[in-house]
């Protein structure tokens, strides 16, 4: 009887421990809680060689073989890294050599190089089984070069006059000019508008996707986006829309926030991220001033997409390497900031292995799944911490220390406080925090481990060069969270006692 009681007590202890560790999971998941993994479909993973056709992995402008099956095979890999959503470059049928997906030929067909509609539906279902959202890249500004519609007399009025954009400060030219010589659709034509909206709604109805990343938003009239947003959200709610308004001036991006688009790619912060972390001893101040600015300008700054690189720019690894820096060290620092600052982190495929690459198309190399996975382990830690700490996705942000490459800041939500320390300098740094944090507590390291205890003068934080840490402020006298070691010990004792109990019953 005593053994049974002991087993029962241990079980209750385990349940209590697990309940505290998973308490955050019981909160309603919101879009700002997501971490997005961006995938260029053709360059990720070849799961079906039968659809490769004329693919040539040695030609950077040709198809390389990535497909829907390849992504489906790697969903567990994506999930284990802590990603909660995937953004896929356009999957629709493309004109010749449109490996990237942005030269659309048919808005209602999948790209035959990527696989069938059924294979894509399987990808969505398998992603949802793993609680991973699927966001599709949707292009309404243009179609592929030499599209058949150009020679269709019925669709003669579907396009703007063939003119390049010469004055980028003229909104009319920006909306009507042919971007990169691609046939520019006239969304003010009701036939064009209805066609694009119907196609967007059809994909939601057919495949149950969770959102669209909207390409080239500033090249399309705001009135269209207002109608588009309302229509697609009438099909599925919630449905997330994140827009690409490629402009360094945030005021230009802000001008689109009343269209119903939920969030936007933060290009201004992207430039600051790259400048701050591409080499050591650079000021991090702009990152925080940009955050203050975003809070003033945007209704939902927490829905801004934060990224350090993407498929249209030189990879960050390449930038760091050219600056004679260790790219993994610099990426760790940059991603630590992205995962702990306001906004939705968007990580370009291959970043987890520090994939190299210059400008387009070199920045779109085939993913290598045989690369060293040490950096992946760090990303897993970041993902786990971000999911466990609501203050990192919903909390206030306060800058505590900013000293040319050294930054310490606080994120607070309800009764939870997290301190983030980043040392992007060429030397070790020590800082004592006094009035900034409540005394008599402990700072529990969530990445490297270890504890910083409150002393007479405050909390003494030490960081080696190129090191960062995320600390949770905990009550040293009333910390109800069992350590992993204690939890494992309890489980082992429980199993031993249970086995003995079973054996004693058999012997009777």
N, C-alpha and C positions, 0 to 999 in steps of 0.2 A: 504493500500500500504506500509505503514511504517513497519507493522508487517511482510509482505512478505520479505521486504528488510532485516529486522533483522534476519529472519529465514535463508535467503540466506547467510548472513555474517557468522552466526554461523556454518552453514554447511561447508563453506569454511575453517573456523578455525579448525574444527574437521578433515577435510581432510588433512590440512597442518600438523596437529599434528600427525596423523596416518602415513603420508608419511615419516616423519622423524623417526618415531619409526620402520618402516618396510623397511627403505632404504637398510639395510644389506641383507634383503631377496631377493632383486632384483639382488644382485651379483650372478655370476655363482657359483653354489655349487661345491666344490671340495672335494676329498676324505679326506683331512686333516680336513675338517669341520665336519666330522661325529663323533658321539658318539655311541659306539657299546655296545649292551646288549647281553651278552653271556648266552645261554640257554642250559642246558642239558635236552633234550626233555622229557625223561622219568620222570624227577624229578620236572617239572615245574607246570603243571596244567592238571588235568584229565577232559577232556571235553566229553569223550565218554567211558562209562564203559563197553560197549559191546566188546571192543577189549582188555580188561584187561587179559583175560584168567587166567593164574596162577600167576598174580601179587600179591605181598605180601608186603605191606607198612612197615611191621615190620622186614623185612629181608633186610639189607643194600646191599646185593648182588643180590637181585631179582628185577624184574620190579616193579615199583610203580604205574604206570597207566598214566603218562603224555603222551600227544599225540598232533597231529596237531590241532585238534579242540580246545583243551585246550589253545594252543598258540593263535589261531585265536580269541578266546574269550577275550584274554587279550591284544590285540594290542592297544586298546585305552589307557589302563593302561600304556603300554610301551611308547606310544606316549606322554602322558601327563607328563611323567617324563623327557622328553626332548631327548629321544634316537631316533636316526635317522637311525639305522641299527640294525639288529639282527644277531647273529652268532649262528647257531644250530650245536650241536654235530652230528655226522654222522647219517643219516636217513635211510640208506640202510638196507636191510634184513641182519640180523646177525645170527651167530651161537648161540647155546643154551646158555642162560643167558647173552647174550651180551646187557644188558640194556643200557650201555654207548654208544654203536654204533660202537666201534672200532674193533669188531671181524666180519668183513664183510663176508657174505656168497654169496650174489648176488649183483653186482654193478648196476643192472638194475631194482631192485624191492625195494619198500619201506618196512620198518620194519612193519610187520603186527600189532605189539603192538602200533605203532604210528598212523596207519591209511592208507588209500588208496592213490594212486597217485592223484586222483581227489581232495581228501581232502588237499593234500599238495599244489596242484595248486591253490586251493581256498585260502589257507594261503598266498601264494605269491601275488595273486591278491589283497587281502584285505590289505596286508602290503603296496603294491605299491599305493593303494588308499590313504593311510595315509602318503605317501612320506617316507616310511620306506624301506630301502634296505634289501635284504635277502642274507646272506652269509652262505654257507654250508661248513661243515668240510669234507675234501676229503682226503682219505687215500690211498696211492699207495705203501707204503713200504711192507705191509703184508696183509694177510687175517686172518680169525678166526682160532682158534685151531681145528685140525682134519678136515680140510676142504676137501670136496670131490675131489678137484683137486689133492690132494696128492696121490690119488689112481687111477688117470686117466693116463694111459700110454701115451696118446697124449700130456699131459701137464707135463710130467716128467721133461722137461728142463725149466719149468717155475719158479723153485725155486732154491735158493742157498742151498748148503750143510748144513744139520742141525748141526750148531755149535753156541755156545753162544759167546757173545762178551767178551773177556777177557782183551784185551788191547784197552782202549778207546782212546788212542792217535794214534792208527793205523787206518787211514781213510779207508783202505781196509776192515778191520774187522768191522768197524762201518757200512759200506755200505752192507756187505755181511752176517754178523752174524744175528742170530735169536733173535730179541728183545723180552724179556719176553717169550721166547720159542714159539713165533708166527711164522708161516711159512713165510719166507722172499722171496718176489718176486724178480726175476732177471730182472730188467728193461733194461739190455743190450741185452736181447733177444727181437728181433723185434716184435715177436708175443705178448709178454707181454706188451711192450711199446705201441703198436698200440691199444691193448685192453683197456688199462687204459686211453689213450688219447681219444679214441672214446667214452668211457663211460662218461668222463668229458664233452665232447662236447655235447653229447646226452642230459644230464641233463639241460644244458643251453638252448638248442633248445626246449626241451619239457616244461620247467617250467619258463623260463625267469628270473632265479636267477641273482644276481648281483655280486657275487664273491665267491671265495673259500678261506677258511683258510686251508693251506696245512700242514698236520700232518707229524711229523718226517722227516723233510726236509734233515737233515744231514745224514740220513741213505740211501739216494738215490743219485745216481750219478748226478753231475751238468749238464752233457750233456742231461740227460733226462729232467731236469727241464727247460732247454733252449727250447727244442722242445715242451714240454708241454705248457709253457707260450705262445709261439707264436701261437700254434694251438687253444687254448681256446679263446685267444683274437681275433682270426680271426672270431669267431662266434658272439661275441658281444663286442662292444667297446663303452664306457669304461667298462672293466671288472676287478675287483679288486682282486689281489692275495696277501695274507699276509701269510708268512711262519713261521713255528715253527722250529727254529734252537736253540735247548735248549743247551745253552752254556754260561758260565759267561764271556768268553773272546769275546769281540765284534769283534775282528779281524776275528774270525771264522765265525761269522754271515756275516760280510762284504764280505767275499769271495764268497757269493752266490748272491750278488746284481747285477751281470752282467747276471744272468740267465733269467731275465725278470720278476722275482717276484718283486712286487711293494714295499712291506713293510715287516717288520719282527717283531716278538714279542721281545721286549727289555728286555731280561732276566737279563742283568747286572743292568739296572735301577730298575727292579723289586726287586732285593735284596736290593738295596739302599733305595727304598721306604719303604719296610717292616722294615728295621733297623731304619730308620729315624722316623717313626711314631708309631711303636708298643709300645713305651713308651715315656714319656716326657723328656725334657732336653737332647735330642740326637742331634748331629750335623746334619744339613741339607746340609752341604757343598758338599757332594758327588753327590747330585742331580744335582747341577749346574755344577760341573766339568764334570759329565757324559754328560750333555747337550753340553758343549763345545767340548768334545771329539766326540760326535755323529756328530756335525756339520763338523768336520774335516774328519771323516771317511766315512760317508754315503752321497750318492748323494741326497737322499730324506729323511733326518732325520725327517721331519714332517710326514712321513708315518710309523714311528715306532709305534707299538702297545704298549701302556703303561697300565700296570695292576698291581694291588696290591695283587691279588690272582687269582686262577683259579681252575679248576676241578682236577688238579693233585697235589695240594699242600694244606697244612693246611690253613684253612680260617684265614684271617687277624683278624676277630673278636676273634677267639680263641687265637691268639698270644697276642693281647692286654689284654684279660681277664687274661691270665696266668701271665702277667706282672702287674697285679693289676691296670689296667687302665680301664677307661670307654670306651668301644669299639666304641660307637657312637661319642664321642668327638674325638677320634683318627681317626676314619674314615672320619669325617668332614674335619679334617686338611689334611689328605692324599688325599682325593678326590678334595679338593680345589686346591691343587698343581697339580694334574693330569689334571683337567679341564682347568687350566690356563697356563700350561707349554707346550712346543712343543711336538707333537705326537698325536696319536689318543687314547683317553681314552677307555678302554675296561672294562666294569663292569660285574662281575660274578653275575648271578641271585641270589637273596637273600641278596646281599650286602645292598640293600635299607632298609632292616629290621634288619640288623646286624645279619644275620643268622649265628649260631655257627656251628662249625665242626672241628674235628681234621684232621688227614691224611686220605687219600683214604681208605675206601669209606665213612667215616663219614662226609667228606666235600661235600657230594652229597645228603644231606637231602632233603626231599620234601619241596617245597616252601610253606610258610604259608601266605595266603592272609588275614588272620584275625589279623595279628600282628599290633602293633601301627604304625601309618603312619607319625609320627612327623619327622622322618629322611627323609622320602620320600619328604616332603615339601622342605627340604633343597636341595635335589638333583634336584628337579624341578627348584629351583632358579639358581643353578649352570648351569643347562642345558640351561635355558633362557638367562643367561648372556653370555654363550659361543657362542650361536647362534647370539647374537646381537653385539658382539664385534669382529670384524675381526682381531684385533691385537692379540687376544688369539689363533688364528689358523694360522695366516700368518705373524705375526710380529716378530721383533727382541726381544731378551731377554737380559736384563742387570741386574745383581745382584747389589743391592744397600746396603743391610745390611745382614750380616751373623754372628750371634752371638749365638752359641750353642742352637739351638732350635728356635731362632727368625730369620726369614728371610723376607726381603722386596725386591721385584724385579719389574722391569718395562718391559712391553710389548708395543712395538710401531709399528704402521703400518700407512703409509701415515700421515694424520694429527690427528690420534687417538692415545691416550696414556692411558694405564691402569696400575695402581699400585696395586700389590698384597701383602698383609701383612699377615704373618702366625706366630702365637705365640704358639709354642709347648714347652713352658716352664711351670714350676709349679708356676710362679708368673706373676703378671701384668707387662706389659712392655710399656714404652713410648719412642718414638724416634722422633727427629726433622729432617726432610729432608730439606736441604737448596739448595745447588747448583745442586742437582740431578734432580730437577723438575723446570720447568719454573715458575717464581714468578707471583703473581697477579692473580692466577687462583683459582679454587675450586676443592677439591677432593670429588666427589659424591659417597657415599657408595651404592653399587649395591646389596649387600646381606642383611645387617642389616639396611641399610638406614643411614641417617645422612650426614653431610657435614663437611669436614675439610677445613677451610679457610686459605689462605696464610697470615701469620703474618709477623712481622718485621724480625723474625729469620727463617722463613720458614714454613713448614707444620708440626704441632705437631700431630703425630699419637699415639693413646693410644689403647692398646689391653689387654683385660683380659686374664688370663691364659686359654689356650685351645681355643682361639678365632681366627678367621681369617676374613679378609674382602677384597673385591675387589673394588677398587675405579676407577672411570673414571675421568680423568682430563678435566674439563670443564671451559669455559670462563664465569666468573660470570656476565659480562656485556653484553654478546651476546649469551646467551643460548636459542636457539630457540625451545627447547623441552619443551612442557607443561608437568607439573606434572600430575600424574594420577588423583589426586584430582580435579585439575582444569578441566581436560578433562571430568571427570564425571559430574562436575557442569555444564559445557557447554551443555552436552547431556541432562541433566535434564531440563535446561532452554529451550532448543530447543524443547523438547517434550511438555512442558507446553505451549509455544507460539503456537506450531503447533495445539494442541488441542483447544486452544482458537480461532484460526483462523478458524478451521473446524466448531466449534460451532457457530461462528458469521455468517458464510455462511449459515448454516442451519436456523438460526433465520431470516435471510433475506428471 
